[in-house]
């Protein structure tokens, strides 16, 4: 079974699952899906099993050799020095064999486990990247970090610890029982009386250990999520002097996790010591019964020695297997959570079947494959969007994030190719939602949004996002050089193209003043650059990727007047021959727009040029006078 098919089968098994269903079937299905990743490594796993069998036999035959040396040589009164020397040589060979094959077994298993986990981690990250924006609204970043890091690490422990323990320790127990019965059936039967006691203790501890483990993991996940959210919002925390409050909340979560960890450790120690006591009692019982038999000449001393050694070795794998219960629980929960993510389909998907197109629609199927062509190294001329005009129609659209709470209601808007539109309005008016719908981060509930007559739902998302260039209020820069940040790590875009783009928007002079110029490495989010410099780099991206529609979402909201003028100059450059939509907090940004849209409660209440709206004396004039008052103040 291929991994992709395994995921598909898991999704089919759980289509329509709800939180109230039993979790056990999900675990079973998740492990079945995991088998698809194991299958390509079946020969390596066969090698692991072979090495394990040899390593176990090499270790367990050592007490049997000592039994032969004691009963057949030392106590028999023979002075067979060569025989003892041969036994010592074989004993040494078994010890070396046990070491070598145990080493090979662990290395092979680690290679298989790490390969599988690395593959799952890669696919998990890729699957998360494909999710729609609504998914990230529901899922906290801390939870997703836990899934990609902690859950995959728990899966790694399943291969490196649980899987090995179940096979190795299970075989060890079986081989010990065989050897014990071969040595003396009566004494072996006495030892088997302990098995029901061991089983009852394991059952008694199992549910309690599971509860303590899950409590600790849940509290750890909450603490990680809390830390991730605080780090992402550290500016807000410091701006409002929330350090003490956030420290208090962290201490509270940390304390809960600390206590849960101590409870888990106490449970493990209690369980382990219980097995130690049981092991010592078993050894005492075998020593007493076997010793009486040796004194009565019914049992050889070498057999008793081997039995005592095997009893010690018998309890160790049982204890190890039971101790792995927590790791198995962790892996089981982790596998279920990982496959739950795999089973989450993106809300926004590309259409897989052909959709009828009218002859006049200019966004053709050929144009929709341009992103694929770019990835294959097709020249700039070959993947130009030259025939796309950039006409945009919002046709009676309605949208809401939650049922019953409308954000946009019955909105109609027509934007001509090459037109610059300014969008203003109070907070919550629906400005950013309008842009999110055009970019298809979300889908409209009613109506349609069209580019050159083609519904955006009919355009592959990769192509749509090439058609639309988005500059946000806080442009995101990645860890890497300035060149890579401008071309977004697309090696098909040359360094010369990047430099020309930066010169075009006025960023070249600023970049060349940096220590390493265009090779300057930026840290996460571009720290070290001012807000204006980061915005100029985002404008350079527009020049490089040449989208037909440009969107600025509050791009100058946090800039000073001088920097705003630089951004305004860059906007004038990049908006030429492009349909441009500017969401503006500062009205000075959009005063020269061809048309200004005033939104309120998800509806367009006014539209026209700056002068027309001022003369109208409505909401726009109020916003303008308010902004003028702020500037004067």
Helices and strands as residue ranges (DSSP letters): H 3-13, H 24-38, G 39-41, H 42-69, I 70-74, H 81-129, H 133-138, H 141-146, I 147-151, H 152-157, I 158-163, H 164-183, H 185-232, H 234-239, H 243-295, H 301-323, H 325-342, H 365-368, H 370-375, E 392-399, E 408-415, E 420-425, H 431-438, E 446-451, E 454-455, G 456-458, H 461-467, E 468-471, E 480-481, H 482-487, H 495-505, H 508-512, G 517-519, E 521-522, G 524-526, H 531-545, E 549-553, H 561-574, E 579-583, G 587-589, E 595-600, E 603-608, H 610-616, H 619-632
